[in-house]
Amino acid sequence: MQNRFTPFSTRAALELTEDNLRCTLKEYSKWVEKALGISDLEPRLRAGEAVVVFDFGVIS
């Protein structure tokens, strides 16, 4: 993921299954924390939690 206003990017994983398309964060970024409105993002990622950015159902 990359902020459209700055060149800093953040690692995230994109997963496509038969049922959904999901994006989960892999590292902390202050701009992502602010954009998602998740104030405890850094400790959650450090604890190994899979923080989901989006999870869309796939229509077949």
ROKOL-958990 format. One line per 4 residues: for each residue x, y, z of N, C-alpha, C. Coordinates in nm, 4 decimals. Layout:
// residues N
X,Y,Z,X,Y,Z,X,Y,Z  ...
// end
This chain:
// residues 60
0.0848,-0.1169,0.0000,0.0000,0.0000,0.0000,0.0887,0.1224,0.0000  0.0474,0.2258,-0.0722,0.1250,0.3482,-0.0766,0.0325,0.4669,-0.0626  0.0772,0.5628,0.0186,0.0046,0.6872,0.0357,0.0180,0.7668,-0.0931  -0.0890,0.8209,-0.1447,-0.0812,0.8938,-0.2715,-0.0136,1.0292,-0.2576
0.0098,1.0759,-0.1329,0.0732,1.2055,-0.1119,0.2206,1.1957,-0.0754  0.2657,1.0807,-0.0319,0.4059,1.0625,0.0036,0.4557,0.9329,-0.0589  0.5857,0.9199,-0.0781,0.6397,0.7998,-0.1419,0.6576,0.6806,-0.0479  0.6120,0.6904,0.0754,0.6315,0.5822,0.1714,0.5279,0.4727,0.1515
0.5732,0.3507,0.1476,0.4803,0.2390,0.1299,0.4796,0.1510,0.2538  0.3804,0.0653,0.2625,0.3641,-0.0262,0.3747,0.3374,-0.1650,0.3197  0.4013,-0.2647,0.3812,0.3792,-0.4029,0.3366,0.2413,-0.4506,0.3791  0.1730,-0.5127,0.2847,0.0416,-0.5700,0.3106,0.0291,-0.6961,0.2255
-0.0605,-0.7853,0.2671,-0.0830,-0.9093,0.1924,-0.2230,-0.9056,0.1329  -0.2312,-0.9414,0.0064,-0.3588,-0.9489,-0.0633,-0.3882,-1.0956,-0.0890  -0.5057,-1.1403,-0.0451,-0.5431,-1.2810,-0.0569,-0.6760,-1.2928,-0.1304  -0.6782,-1.3743,-0.2332,-0.7999,-1.3998,-0.3092,-0.8376,-1.5456,-0.2922
-0.9581,-1.5696,-0.2413,-1.0097,-1.7048,-0.2274,-1.1355,-1.7161,-0.3124  -1.1999,-1.8283,-0.3070,-1.3252,-1.8450,-0.3814,-1.4355,-1.7539,-0.3277  -1.4239,-1.7147,-0.2004,-1.5302,-1.6389,-0.1351,-1.5010,-1.4915,-0.1143  -1.3721,-1.4522,-0.1062,-1.3443,-1.3122,-0.0746,-1.2078,-1.2644,-0.1227
-1.1911,-1.1326,-0.1165,-1.0655,-1.0645,-0.1429,-1.0324,-0.9881,-0.0156  -0.9183,-1.0199,0.0445,-0.8830,-0.9638,0.1750,-0.7430,-0.9035,0.1693  -0.7278,-0.7893,0.2350,-0.5977,-0.7238,0.2487,-0.5659,-0.7113,0.3969  -0.4495,-0.7636,0.4374,-0.4060,-0.7538,0.5762,-0.2702,-0.6848,0.5822
-0.2507,-0.6045,0.6850,-0.1239,-0.5328,0.7031,-0.0159,-0.6253,0.7537  0.1073,-0.5992,0.7099,0.2225,-0.6772,0.7533,0.3218,-0.5943,0.8332  0.3104,-0.4601,0.8272,0.3995,-0.3740,0.9042,0.3280,-0.2444,0.9390  0.3802,-0.1776,1.0405,0.3199,-0.0541,1.0907,0.3588,0.0663,1.0053
0.2641,0.1559,0.9893,0.2876,0.2852,0.9255,0.1926,0.3862,0.9890  0.2470,0.5002,1.0278,0.1661,0.6034,1.0928,0.0538,0.6520,1.0014  0.0839,0.6708,0.8704,-0.0208,0.7215,0.7809,-0.1329,0.6202,0.7625  -0.1005,0.4908,0.7653,-0.2045,0.3878,0.7538,-0.2901,0.3878,0.8802
-0.2247,0.3988,0.9960,-0.2971,0.4061,1.1232,-0.3980,0.5211,1.1200  -0.3543,0.6365,1.0725,-0.4414,0.7539,1.0655,-0.5528,0.7344,0.9622  -0.5176,0.6825,0.8436,-0.6163,0.6641,0.7373,-0.7246,0.5647,0.7759  -0.6861,0.4583,0.8496,-0.7836,0.3568,0.8901,-0.8561,0.3926,1.0191
-0.8020,0.4904,1.0928,-0.8638,0.5293,1.2193,-0.8460,0.4244,1.3279  -0.7331,0.3522,1.3243,-0.7047,0.2490,1.4246,-0.5937,0.3011,1.5152  -0.6291,0.3478,1.6334,-0.5311,0.4114,1.7220,-0.4318,0.3134,1.7839  -0.4654,0.1857,1.7912,-0.3762,0.0862,1.8526,-0.3141,-0.0071,1.7480
-0.2926,0.0428,1.6274,-0.2420,-0.0398,1.5180,-0.1045,-0.0990,1.5478  -0.0109,-0.0177,1.5946,0.1250,-0.0655,1.6186,0.1303,-0.1796,1.7201  0.0690,-0.1670,1.8382,0.0736,-0.2793,1.9329,0.0027,-0.4050,1.8828  -0.1018,-0.3876,1.8051,-0.1721,-0.5040,1.7500,-0.0837,-0.5801,1.6520
-0.0128,-0.5067,1.5661,0.0776,-0.5718,1.4715,0.1957,-0.6369,1.5431  0.2507,-0.5686,1.6446,0.3619,-0.6262,1.7216,0.3213,-0.7546,1.7928  0.1941,-0.7620,1.8318,0.1425,-0.8807,1.9013,0.1133,-0.9947,1.8028  0.1301,-0.9684,1.6742,0.1079,-1.0729,1.5748,-0.0343,-1.0823,1.5229
-0.1165,-0.9861,1.5573,-0.2555,-0.9870,1.5119,-0.2626,-0.9564,1.3620  -0.3475,-1.0257,1.2918,-0.3707,-0.9989,1.1499,-0.4717,-0.8851,1.1402  -0.4237,-0.7652,1.1073,-0.5109,-0.6482,1.0985,-0.5631,-0.6380,0.9551  -0.6935,-0.6510,0.9405,-0.7572,-0.6518,0.8089,-0.7885,-0.5085,0.7654
-0.7420,-0.4720,0.6460,-0.7704,-0.3399,0.5883,-0.9052,-0.3450,0.5188  -0.9288,-0.4489,0.4403,-1.0597,-0.4698,0.3803,-1.0800,-0.6189,0.3553  -1.2062,-0.6568,0.3456,-1.2439,-0.7953,0.3208,-1.3744,-0.7922,0.2417  -1.3639,-0.8096,0.1109,-1.4810,-0.8030,0.0244,-1.5251,-0.9419,-0.0178
-1.6544,-0.9628,-0.0155,-1.7082,-1.0875,-0.0674,-1.6990,-1.0885,-0.2187  -1.6679,-1.2046,-0.2751,-1.6555,-1.2189,-0.4200,-1.7841,-1.2800,-0.4727  -1.8393,-1.2182,-0.5733,-1.9624,-1.2689,-0.6350,-1.9229,-1.3643,-0.7480  -1.9785,-1.4822,-0.7419,-1.9443,-1.5799,-0.8478,-2.0607,-1.6020,-0.9412
// end
